Amino acid sequence: MLFPRLTRLLISGATVAGLSLAAAALPLAAQTEPPAKQALEPGVQIAALTEALQIGPVIEVMREEGIDYGATLEAELFPGRGGARWQAVVGLIYDTGAMQKRFDAAFAAQLGEAPEGLPAMIDFFGSERGQRILELELEARRALMDDAAEEAARMRVEDMIAADDPRMATLRDFAEANDLIELNVMGALNSNLAFFRGMAEGSAFDDPMPEEQMLADVWAQEEDVRQETEDWLFPYLALAYGPLPDEDLQAYVDFSKTPEGKRLNAATFAAFDAVFTTLSHDLGRAAARQMQGEDI
């Protein structure tokens, strides 16, 4: 399923959330267990789904992005004053084990109360088609870490729009079915607010910043966040699904519109929101201390 990607925070402008999925490799036990037996153990099904979605490899990519973003924060907030110590702090914040545990807990909380849809989720993403989709999404996620690749993807979308390519209509349908713009905007704003709170806790501001001011400053960025989200989203989707046959992409759209698809989409975003808000808060607090020259 789709999930957000943390990039810029409010302190450096607007936040854009991108999306991707990982290559699925459904565990052998999940492939061979009869559905009736699987249904007896929701926790086992949720674990199988998490593994099928390859959340672990996704978190590894998130760590790479986070370390890169840490360098951006240093350049913007305390140029040349971070060095190895700041790099080490960012590496500790983006601890993959802690990120995985936080995701797992939130994901299980979202799906555990009504597990009857779990077999359909596992069936779709554990299939050959589902695994191919997830593989393409993760490849695109990695590719767009490169600025040149992102620019090329944007130009591709411009060409598709100019040619009235019918694939664009399908991509828009997919984005709408998964509510990708709104969910990413809200996740980005939540991350911005968490970053501000961390900065405030670290005494980054000359005068204490009340919660109301933080909220006002974050909401003031909504329009920019929304525009950047749209600017990133469709190049990403076009790049990820470019090699995908029309019938496979349509099957993905159709699954996204089912109750099971909608539940999985919502649960994935909620789980990663829990991860990102904690990361953002810790980054904000660490950055504030670094700005003041404190031990972090």
N, C-alpha and C positions, 0 to 999 in steps of 0.2 A: 504494500500500500504506500501511499505518498506521505512524505513528511517534510517539515520545513528545514531550512538551512540558515544558520546564524551567520550574518555578515556584518555590515556596519551597524553600529549603535548610534543612538541619538547624539552622543557627544561629538561624533564626527560627521554628522549630517543625518540623512535618512537611513532607515533600515530596510533592506530588501530581503525577503525570504525566498529561497529557491526550493526546488523539490527534487527528489529522486528516490529510487528504491534500490535494493541490493539484489544480487543474484540469489535465487531460491534454490535450496537443496533440501528437499523434504526428507526428514529422518526416515530410515528404513522402517523403524517401528511404526511410524505414522502411516507409512504406505501399506503395511501388511496387516495392521490391526483392523478388525471388522468395525464399521461405524458404530454398531450398537455398543461394543465394548469401550470404544473411545468416548462415547457419550457419558459413560459412568464417571469419568475422571476429567472434569473441566480444566483442572490445573495442568494435566498432561497435554490436553489439546492446546492450551494457550502456549505452553512451552514449545510444542511442536510447531505452532504457527509462527512464533518468534524466530525459531531456528530456520523455518522455511523462508522467512523474509530476510534472513541473514542480517539481523540487526547488529550483530557483532562487527562484521566488516564495515557496515555503515558507520558505526561509531568510530572505527579507526579512521575513516575519511573525515569525519567531523573533527577528530583530534588534529589531523593535518591542517584543516581549515582554521581551527582555533589557534594553533601555534603561529600560523601565518598572520592571523588577525592580531595576535599579540604584538607582532612586529609593527603592524600598522598603528596600533594604539601608542606604542612607544614613540614612533615618529611624530605623532600628532600631539601628544600630551607632555612628553618629557624627552625630547630628542637627544639621543646620545647618552642618556643617563640611566638606561636600563641594563644593557649588557647581559652578561651570562646570568646574573642573579634574576633579572626579570624573565628571561627565557625559562629558567628553572621553575619560577613561580607559575608561569603560564602552563608549563608542562604538568605541574601538579594539579592545577585546576582542571585541566582536560584529562583527568585520570579515567581511562577507559573502563576499568572495573567499577568505579563509582557511578559513572554514567550509565553503564549497563544495568546496575542494580536499581537505579532510580527509574529508568525506563521500564524495567520488568515489573516493578511494583505498581506503577501508574497504569501500565497496559493491562495487567491482571485485574486491577480494580475496575477498569472500564468495561472489560469483557466478561468478568467472572459472574456477574449477577444474572446474566441471561445467555448461557453458553450454547443455546440450541442452534445458533447460526455458525458456530465454529467449524463444523465439518465442511460447509460450503466454502468458507474462506480458505481452508487448507486445500480443498479439492482444486480451487481455481489457481492458487499460486504455487501449488505443488505439481501442477500439470506441466507438460513440456512447453506449452504455450506460455503459461504463467512464468516459468523459469526464464524463458527467453526475454519476456517483457522486463523482468526484474534485472536481468543482466544488462540489457540496453540502458536502463535507467541509471544503474550504477556507473556504467562507462561514461555516460553523459555528465554525471555529477563530477567525476574526476576530470573529464576533459575541460569543463567550464571553470576549473580552477586556474586555467591559463587565459589571460586577457585576449590573446589573439584568437583563440578558439571561440571565446564568447562573442567577439566582434564578428567573426565569420558566421556564427549561428544567427546573429541579428540580421546580417545581410541576407541570409537565406530566407528568413521570415519575410523581409521586405520584398524579396523576389516572389515568394509564394503569394503574397497579398496582391502584388502588381499583376501576376498571372492569373489571379482569381482561382488559385489552386483549391480544389474541393477538400483537400486534406486539412486546410485551415479551418473549415467549418467543423470538421470532426474534432480537431484539437480544441476549438472553443466549446463544443458540446461536452467534451471530456472535462475541461476546466470548470464548466458550470455544474456538471453532475457531481463533482467532488468539492465544489465551493472553494476552489483553490485560492482565489483572490482574497476573499473575506477571511478565511482561516489563516492565511499567511500574514495578512495585515494585522489581525488581532494578535497573532503570536509575536510579530515584530514589535508591536507597541508594548506588549507585556514584557518582552526582553529589555526594551528601552527603560521602562519604569524600574525594573529590577536593577539595571545598571545604575540609574540615578540613586536608588536607595543605597546601593553599595558605596557609591561615591560619597553620599551624605554621611554614612556610618564611618567612613574613613576620613571625615572632616576635610573634604576636598574644596568646599566652598568657603569663601571668606565669612559669609553669614549663614546661619542655619537655614536650610531650604525646607519649608513646610511641605507636607504631602500634597496639599492642594496645588502648590506651585509646580511640583513635579508632574502631577497629572495634567495640568494645563500645558506645560511645555511638551509633554509627550503627545497629547492630542493635537497640538499645533503642527506636528509632523505628519499627521495622517495622510494628507493629500500627497506629500512627497513619497511617503512609504508606499502608498497605493500605486503611484505611477511607476516607481522603481520595480515594484513587484510585477506589474504587467510587462514592463520592459524586459525583465529577466525570464519570466515564466514561459512565454511562447517560444523564444529561441531555445530554451531548454527542452520543451516538449517536442519541438520540431527536430532537434538533434537526436533526442532519445528514441523517438519513434520513426525516424526516417527510414530505417531498414525494415520496419515492421509491415507485413502485408495488411492491406485494408481490412480484410476480414478479421485479423487478429486484433487490430486496434479497435474495430467496432465491437468485438466481443468484450474487450476491456471496458469500453464505454458502457455496454449493456450491464456488465457485472457491477460497475460503479453505481448504477441506478437501482440495483436491488437493495432490499433492506439489509442484507448481509454486507454488501459493499459499502453502504453508507455508515453502518456501525463500525466497520473496520477503519474506514477513513477517519471518522471522528475519534476513535480510540487512539489511533496512531498519532494524530495531531495533539491530542491531550497529553499523551505520554511524553512526546518530545517537548511540549511546552513546559512540562515539569522539569525536564533536563535543562532546557535553555534558560529558564528563569534563574535556576540555581547557578549555572555557569556565568550568566550576565551579572548577577549580584556579586559573585566572588571576584570577577574581573574588575568591577567597579570599585570594590573595597581595596583590592590589591593595587589598582592604578592610583587611587587617592593616596595611599601610603607611599607609593613610589614617588609621586609628585612632591611629597613632603620630605623625602629622604629618609623615611623610617624603614626599619627592618620589616620585611614582609615574608 
